[in-house]
Amino acid sequence: MGDTISLNAEIRSEVGKGAARALRRNNLVPGIVYGGENKPQAIKIKFNELLKLLRKGRFMSTLIDLGIGSNKEQVICRNVQKNVVKDLPTHVDFMRLSENASINLFIPIQFQNHNICPGIKKGGVLTVVRPEVELIVNAKEIPSELFVDLSEFEIGDTINISNIKLPEGAKPTITGRDFVIANIQAPSGLKSSDDDKTEDTSEDHESDTKEETDSE
Protein backbone atom coordinates (compact mmCIF):
# COMPACT_ATOMS: atom_id res chain seq x y z
CA MET A 1 0.00 0.00 0.00
CA GLY A 2 1.31 3.40 -0.91
CA ASP A 3 1.71 6.38 1.34
CA THR A 4 -1.08 8.82 2.12
CA ILE A 5 -0.59 12.57 2.39
CA SER A 6 -2.83 15.20 3.95
CA LEU A 7 -3.91 18.47 2.40
CA ASN A 8 -6.38 21.08 3.58
CA ALA A 9 -8.75 23.07 1.38
CA GLU A 10 -11.63 25.49 1.73
CA ILE A 11 -14.94 25.61 -0.10
CA ARG A 12 -14.76 28.10 -2.95
CA SER A 13 -17.72 30.29 -3.81
CA GLU A 14 -15.76 32.46 -6.26
CA VAL A 15 -16.15 31.38 -9.90
CA GLY A 16 -14.97 32.66 -13.25
CA LYS A 17 -11.59 33.72 -14.61
CA GLY A 18 -11.56 37.02 -12.74
CA ALA A 19 -12.24 35.29 -9.43
CA ALA A 20 -9.54 32.71 -10.15
CA ARG A 21 -6.99 35.45 -10.84
CA ALA A 22 -7.96 37.18 -7.59
CA LEU A 23 -7.42 33.94 -5.67
CA ARG A 24 -3.97 33.49 -7.18
CA ARG A 25 -3.02 37.05 -6.22
CA ASN A 26 -3.89 36.05 -2.65
CA ASN A 27 -1.66 32.96 -2.84
CA LEU A 28 -4.54 30.54 -3.26
CA VAL A 29 -4.99 27.94 -5.98
CA PRO A 30 -8.50 27.18 -7.27
CA GLY A 31 -9.51 23.57 -7.72
CA ILE A 32 -12.36 21.12 -7.92
CA VAL A 33 -13.27 17.77 -6.37
CA TYR A 34 -15.47 15.47 -8.45
CA GLY A 35 -16.56 11.86 -8.73
CA GLY A 36 -18.43 9.49 -6.48
CA GLU A 37 -22.04 10.08 -5.53
CA ASN A 38 -21.59 13.72 -4.51
CA LYS A 39 -21.74 16.75 -6.76
CA PRO A 40 -18.52 18.47 -7.86
CA GLN A 41 -17.20 20.82 -5.19
CA ALA A 42 -15.19 23.96 -5.99
CA ILE A 43 -12.29 24.44 -3.55
CA LYS A 44 -9.26 26.63 -2.93
CA ILE A 45 -5.90 25.58 -1.54
CA LYS A 46 -3.01 27.51 -0.07
CA PHE A 47 -0.41 27.93 -2.80
CA ASN A 48 2.63 27.22 -0.59
CA GLU A 49 1.14 24.00 0.83
CA LEU A 50 0.30 22.66 -2.63
CA LEU A 51 3.66 23.63 -4.11
CA LYS A 52 5.52 21.92 -1.26
CA LEU A 53 3.72 18.63 -1.94
CA LEU A 54 4.20 18.93 -5.68
CA ARG A 55 7.95 19.38 -5.27
CA LYS A 56 8.20 16.22 -3.18
CA GLY A 57 7.21 14.24 -6.24
CA ARG A 58 4.66 11.50 -6.99
CA PHE A 59 1.80 13.83 -6.08
CA MET A 60 -0.44 12.39 -8.80
CA SER A 61 0.08 8.77 -7.75
CA THR A 62 -0.41 9.19 -4.00
CA LEU A 63 -3.62 8.92 -2.00
CA ILE A 64 -4.61 12.24 -0.47
CA ASP A 65 -6.69 12.84 2.64
CA LEU A 66 -8.29 16.11 1.61
CA GLY A 67 -9.79 18.13 4.44
CA ILE A 68 -12.57 20.47 3.31
CA GLY A 69 -13.84 22.38 6.30
CA SER A 70 -14.93 19.80 8.87
CA ASN A 71 -15.17 17.02 6.26
CA LYS A 72 -12.41 14.77 4.96
CA GLU A 73 -12.42 12.89 1.65
CA GLN A 74 -9.93 10.47 0.21
CA VAL A 75 -9.00 11.62 -3.28
CA ILE A 76 -6.31 11.39 -5.89
CA CYS A 77 -5.05 14.21 -8.07
CA ARG A 78 -5.97 13.81 -11.73
CA ASN A 79 -4.67 17.05 -13.18
CA VAL A 80 -2.52 20.05 -12.25
CA GLN A 81 -2.65 23.02 -14.58
CA LYS A 82 0.49 25.16 -14.51
CA ASN A 83 1.68 28.53 -15.70
CA VAL A 84 3.64 27.77 -18.88
CA VAL A 85 6.30 30.35 -18.07
CA LYS A 86 6.81 29.92 -14.32
CA ASP A 87 5.75 26.24 -14.12
CA LEU A 88 3.67 26.98 -11.02
CA PRO A 89 0.23 25.48 -10.24
CA THR A 90 -2.80 27.52 -11.34
CA HIS A 91 -5.59 24.95 -10.94
CA VAL A 92 -5.90 21.42 -9.55
CA ASP A 93 -8.45 18.62 -10.06
CA PHE A 94 -9.11 15.87 -7.52
CA MET A 95 -11.18 12.72 -7.95
CA ARG A 96 -13.03 11.11 -5.06
CA LEU A 97 -12.27 7.43 -4.50
CA SER A 98 -14.77 4.73 -3.66
CA GLU A 99 -13.91 1.46 -1.96
CA ASN A 100 -13.94 -0.63 -5.16
CA ALA A 101 -12.78 1.95 -7.69
CA SER A 102 -10.00 1.06 -10.14
CA ILE A 103 -7.77 3.76 -11.59
CA ASN A 104 -4.85 4.06 -14.01
CA LEU A 105 -1.64 5.34 -12.45
CA PHE A 106 2.03 5.50 -13.38
CA ILE A 107 4.03 3.68 -10.68
CA PRO A 108 7.81 4.25 -10.44
CA ILE A 109 10.25 1.33 -10.59
CA GLN A 110 13.14 0.79 -8.19
CA PHE A 111 16.09 -1.41 -9.22
CA GLN A 112 17.64 -3.30 -6.30
CA ASN A 113 20.93 -5.14 -5.72
CA HIS A 114 23.09 -3.25 -8.21
CA ASN A 115 26.17 -4.22 -6.15
CA ILE A 116 25.65 -7.97 -6.62
CA CYS A 117 24.26 -7.98 -10.16
CA PRO A 118 26.56 -10.32 -12.19
CA GLY A 119 26.20 -8.29 -15.37
CA ILE A 120 27.00 -4.97 -13.71
CA LYS A 121 29.95 -6.48 -11.80
CA LYS A 122 31.40 -7.53 -15.17
CA GLY A 123 31.17 -3.97 -16.45
CA GLY A 124 27.69 -4.05 -17.93
CA VAL A 125 25.48 -0.97 -17.89
CA LEU A 126 21.87 -0.94 -16.71
CA THR A 127 19.80 0.88 -19.33
CA VAL A 128 16.32 1.76 -18.12
CA VAL A 129 13.68 1.84 -20.85
CA ARG A 130 10.69 2.48 -18.58
CA PRO A 131 11.37 4.21 -15.23
CA GLU A 132 7.65 3.84 -14.46
CA VAL A 133 4.79 1.61 -15.56
CA GLU A 134 1.14 2.47 -15.99
CA LEU A 135 -1.01 0.05 -13.99
CA ILE A 136 -4.69 -0.44 -13.33
CA VAL A 137 -4.89 -0.65 -9.54
CA ASN A 138 -7.47 -0.64 -6.79
CA ALA A 139 -7.87 2.94 -5.59
CA LYS A 140 -7.40 1.87 -1.97
CA GLU A 141 -4.33 -0.28 -2.67
CA ILE A 142 -1.99 1.97 -4.64
CA PRO A 143 1.62 0.72 -4.51
CA SER A 144 4.22 3.39 -3.81
CA GLU A 145 6.69 1.71 -6.21
CA LEU A 146 7.57 -1.51 -8.01
CA PHE A 147 10.81 -3.44 -7.51
CA VAL A 148 13.25 -5.26 -9.79
CA ASP A 149 15.82 -7.59 -8.21
CA LEU A 150 18.99 -7.39 -10.34
CA SER A 151 20.88 -10.12 -8.47
CA GLU A 152 20.63 -12.74 -11.25
CA PHE A 153 20.86 -10.68 -14.45
CA GLU A 154 23.85 -10.99 -16.79
CA ILE A 155 25.22 -8.83 -19.61
CA GLY A 156 22.81 -9.01 -22.52
CA ASP A 157 19.78 -9.87 -20.39
CA THR A 158 16.48 -8.06 -20.87
CA ILE A 159 14.22 -7.23 -17.94
CA ASN A 160 10.53 -7.47 -18.85
CA ILE A 161 7.30 -6.68 -17.04
CA SER A 162 7.02 -10.42 -16.25
CA ASN A 163 10.13 -10.06 -14.06
CA ILE A 164 8.26 -7.70 -11.73
CA LYS A 165 5.94 -9.00 -9.05
CA LEU A 166 2.84 -6.82 -9.28
CA PRO A 167 0.55 -6.12 -6.31
CA GLU A 168 -2.49 -8.37 -6.04
CA GLY A 169 -5.20 -7.21 -8.43
CA ALA A 170 -2.92 -4.82 -10.33
CA LYS A 171 -2.32 -5.23 -14.05
CA PRO A 172 -0.49 -3.25 -16.75
CA THR A 173 -2.48 -1.12 -19.16
CA ILE A 174 -0.32 -2.59 -21.94
CA THR A 175 -1.61 -6.08 -22.65
CA GLY A 176 -0.73 -8.88 -25.02
CA ARG A 177 3.05 -8.59 -24.82
CA ASP A 178 5.83 -8.94 -22.28
CA PHE A 179 7.19 -5.42 -22.74
CA VAL A 180 10.73 -4.33 -21.86
CA ILE A 181 11.52 -2.45 -18.65
CA ALA A 182 15.33 -2.35 -18.86
CA ASN A 183 18.35 -4.27 -20.10
CA ILE A 184 21.98 -4.77 -19.16
CA GLN A 185 24.19 -3.76 -22.04
CA ALA A 186 27.82 -4.62 -22.63
CA PRO A 187 30.27 -1.78 -21.93
CA SER A 188 31.20 0.29 -24.97
CA GLY A 189 34.79 -1.03 -24.98
CA LEU A 190 33.59 -4.60 -25.20
CA LYS A 191 31.13 -3.68 -27.95
CA SER A 192 33.93 -2.06 -29.98
CA SER A 193 36.11 -5.14 -29.51
CA ASP A 194 33.30 -7.43 -30.69
CA ASP A 195 32.69 -5.20 -33.70
CA ASP A 196 36.38 -5.29 -34.61
CA LYS A 197 36.38 -9.09 -34.38
CA THR A 198 33.34 -9.24 -36.64
CA GLU A 199 35.02 -6.96 -39.18
CA ASP A 200 38.26 -8.98 -39.03
CA THR A 201 36.37 -12.22 -39.58
CA SER A 202 34.52 -10.68 -42.50
CA GLU A 203 37.78 -9.43 -44.08
CA ASP A 204 39.45 -12.83 -43.60
CA HIS A 205 36.50 -14.52 -45.28
CA GLU A 206 36.65 -12.10 -48.22
CA SER A 207 40.42 -12.68 -48.52
CA ASP A 208 40.01 -16.45 -48.48
CA THR A 209 37.29 -16.25 -51.13
CA LYS A 210 39.49 -14.05 -53.33
CA GLU A 211 42.47 -16.45 -53.01
CA GLU A 212 40.28 -19.41 -53.97
CA THR A 213 39.00 -17.52 -57.02
CA ASP A 214 42.52 -16.56 -58.08
CA SER A 215 43.80 -20.10 -57.74
CA GLU A 216 41.03 -21.37 -60.00
C-alpha positions as CSV (number, residue, x, y, z in Angstrom):
1,M,0.0,0.0,0.0
2,G,1.3,3.4,-0.9
3,D,1.7,6.4,1.3
4,T,-1.1,8.8,2.1
5,I,-0.6,12.6,2.4
6,S,-2.8,15.2,4.0
7,L,-3.9,18.5,2.4
8,N,-6.4,21.1,3.6
9,A,-8.8,23.1,1.4
10,E,-11.6,25.5,1.7
11,I,-14.9,25.6,-0.1
12,R,-14.8,28.1,-2.9
13,S,-17.7,30.3,-3.8
14,E,-15.8,32.5,-6.3
15,V,-16.2,31.4,-9.9
16,G,-15.0,32.7,-13.2
17,K,-11.6,33.7,-14.6
18,G,-11.6,37.0,-12.7
19,A,-12.2,35.3,-9.4
20,A,-9.5,32.7,-10.1
21,R,-7.0,35.4,-10.8
22,A,-8.0,37.2,-7.6
23,L,-7.4,33.9,-5.7
24,R,-4.0,33.5,-7.2
25,R,-3.0,37.1,-6.2
26,N,-3.9,36.1,-2.7
27,N,-1.7,33.0,-2.8
28,L,-4.5,30.5,-3.3
29,V,-5.0,27.9,-6.0
30,P,-8.5,27.2,-7.3
31,G,-9.5,23.6,-7.7
32,I,-12.4,21.1,-7.9
33,V,-13.3,17.8,-6.4
34,Y,-15.5,15.5,-8.5
35,G,-16.6,11.9,-8.7
36,G,-18.4,9.5,-6.5
37,E,-22.0,10.1,-5.5
38,N,-21.6,13.7,-4.5
39,K,-21.7,16.7,-6.8
40,P,-18.5,18.5,-7.9
41,Q,-17.2,20.8,-5.2
42,A,-15.2,24.0,-6.0
43,I,-12.3,24.4,-3.6
44,K,-9.3,26.6,-2.9
45,I,-5.9,25.6,-1.5
46,K,-3.0,27.5,-0.1
47,F,-0.4,27.9,-2.8
48,N,2.6,27.2,-0.6
49,E,1.1,24.0,0.8
50,L,0.3,22.7,-2.6
51,L,3.7,23.6,-4.1
52,K,5.5,21.9,-1.3
53,L,3.7,18.6,-1.9
54,L,4.2,18.9,-5.7
55,R,8.0,19.4,-5.3
56,K,8.2,16.2,-3.2
57,G,7.2,14.2,-6.2
58,R,4.7,11.5,-7.0
59,F,1.8,13.8,-6.1
60,M,-0.4,12.4,-8.8
61,S,0.1,8.8,-7.8
62,T,-0.4,9.2,-4.0
63,L,-3.6,8.9,-2.0
64,I,-4.6,12.2,-0.5
65,D,-6.7,12.8,2.6
66,L,-8.3,16.1,1.6
67,G,-9.8,18.1,4.4
68,I,-12.6,20.5,3.3
69,G,-13.8,22.4,6.3
70,S,-14.9,19.8,8.9
71,N,-15.2,17.0,6.3
72,K,-12.4,14.8,5.0
73,E,-12.4,12.9,1.7
74,Q,-9.9,10.5,0.2
75,V,-9.0,11.6,-3.3
76,I,-6.3,11.4,-5.9
77,C,-5.1,14.2,-8.1
78,R,-6.0,13.8,-11.7
79,N,-4.7,17.1,-13.2
80,V,-2.5,20.0,-12.3
81,Q,-2.7,23.0,-14.6
82,K,0.5,25.2,-14.5
83,N,1.7,28.5,-15.7
84,V,3.6,27.8,-18.9
85,V,6.3,30.4,-18.1
86,K,6.8,29.9,-14.3
87,D,5.8,26.2,-14.1
88,L,3.7,27.0,-11.0
89,P,0.2,25.5,-10.2
90,T,-2.8,27.5,-11.3
91,H,-5.6,24.9,-10.9
92,V,-5.9,21.4,-9.5
93,D,-8.4,18.6,-10.1
94,F,-9.1,15.9,-7.5
95,M,-11.2,12.7,-8.0
96,R,-13.0,11.1,-5.1
97,L,-12.3,7.4,-4.5
98,S,-14.8,4.7,-3.7
99,E,-13.9,1.5,-2.0
100,N,-13.9,-0.6,-5.2
101,A,-12.8,1.9,-7.7
102,S,-10.0,1.1,-10.1
103,I,-7.8,3.8,-11.6
104,N,-4.8,4.1,-14.0
105,L,-1.6,5.3,-12.5
106,F,2.0,5.5,-13.4
107,I,4.0,3.7,-10.7
108,P,7.8,4.3,-10.4
109,I,10.3,1.3,-10.6
110,Q,13.1,0.8,-8.2
111,F,16.1,-1.4,-9.2
112,Q,17.6,-3.3,-6.3
113,N,20.9,-5.1,-5.7
114,H,23.1,-3.2,-8.2
115,N,26.2,-4.2,-6.2
116,I,25.7,-8.0,-6.6
117,C,24.3,-8.0,-10.2
118,P,26.6,-10.3,-12.2
119,G,26.2,-8.3,-15.4
120,I,27.0,-5.0,-13.7
121,K,29.9,-6.5,-11.8
122,K,31.4,-7.5,-15.2
123,G,31.2,-4.0,-16.4
124,G,27.7,-4.1,-17.9
125,V,25.5,-1.0,-17.9
126,L,21.9,-0.9,-16.7
127,T,19.8,0.9,-19.3
128,V,16.3,1.8,-18.1
129,V,13.7,1.8,-20.9
130,R,10.7,2.5,-18.6
131,P,11.4,4.2,-15.2
132,E,7.7,3.8,-14.5
133,V,4.8,1.6,-15.6
134,E,1.1,2.5,-16.0
135,L,-1.0,0.1,-14.0
136,I,-4.7,-0.4,-13.3
137,V,-4.9,-0.7,-9.5
138,N,-7.5,-0.6,-6.8
139,A,-7.9,2.9,-5.6
140,K,-7.4,1.9,-2.0
141,E,-4.3,-0.3,-2.7
142,I,-2.0,2.0,-4.6
143,P,1.6,0.7,-4.5
144,S,4.2,3.4,-3.8
145,E,6.7,1.7,-6.2
146,L,7.6,-1.5,-8.0
147,F,10.8,-3.4,-7.5
148,V,13.2,-5.3,-9.8
149,D,15.8,-7.6,-8.2
150,L,19.0,-7.4,-10.3
151,S,20.9,-10.1,-8.5
152,E,20.6,-12.7,-11.3
153,F,20.9,-10.7,-14.4
154,E,23.9,-11.0,-16.8
155,I,25.2,-8.8,-19.6
156,G,22.8,-9.0,-22.5
157,D,19.8,-9.9,-20.4
158,T,16.5,-8.1,-20.9
159,I,14.2,-7.2,-17.9
160,N,10.5,-7.5,-18.9
161,I,7.3,-6.7,-17.0
162,S,7.0,-10.4,-16.3
163,N,10.1,-10.1,-14.1
164,I,8.3,-7.7,-11.7
165,K,5.9,-9.0,-9.0
166,L,2.8,-6.8,-9.3
167,P,0.5,-6.1,-6.3
168,E,-2.5,-8.4,-6.0
169,G,-5.2,-7.2,-8.4
170,A,-2.9,-4.8,-10.3
171,K,-2.3,-5.2,-14.1
172,P,-0.5,-3.2,-16.7
173,T,-2.5,-1.1,-19.2
174,I,-0.3,-2.6,-21.9
175,T,-1.6,-6.1,-22.7
176,G,-0.7,-8.9,-25.0
177,R,3.1,-8.6,-24.8
178,D,5.8,-8.9,-22.3
179,F,7.2,-5.4,-22.7
180,V,10.7,-4.3,-21.9
181,I,11.5,-2.4,-18.6
182,A,15.3,-2.4,-18.9
183,N,18.4,-4.3,-20.1
184,I,22.0,-4.8,-19.2
185,Q,24.2,-3.8,-22.0
186,A,27.8,-4.6,-22.6
187,P,30.3,-1.8,-21.9
188,S,31.2,0.3,-25.0
189,G,34.8,-1.0,-25.0
190,L,33.6,-4.6,-25.2
191,K,31.1,-3.7,-27.9
192,S,33.9,-2.1,-30.0
193,S,36.1,-5.1,-29.5
194,D,33.3,-7.4,-30.7
195,D,32.7,-5.2,-33.7
196,D,36.4,-5.3,-34.6
197,K,36.4,-9.1,-34.4
198,T,33.3,-9.2,-36.6
199,E,35.0,-7.0,-39.2
200,D,38.3,-9.0,-39.0
201,T,36.4,-12.2,-39.6
202,S,34.5,-10.7,-42.5
203,E,37.8,-9.4,-44.1
204,D,39.4,-12.8,-43.6
205,H,36.5,-14.5,-45.3
206,E,36.7,-12.1,-48.2
207,S,40.4,-12.7,-48.5
208,D,40.0,-16.5,-48.5
209,T,37.3,-16.2,-51.1
210,K,39.5,-14.0,-53.3
211,E,42.5,-16.5,-53.0
212,E,40.3,-19.4,-54.0
213,T,39.0,-17.5,-57.0
214,D,42.5,-16.6,-58.1
215,S,43.8,-20.1,-57.7
216,E,41.0,-21.4,-60.0
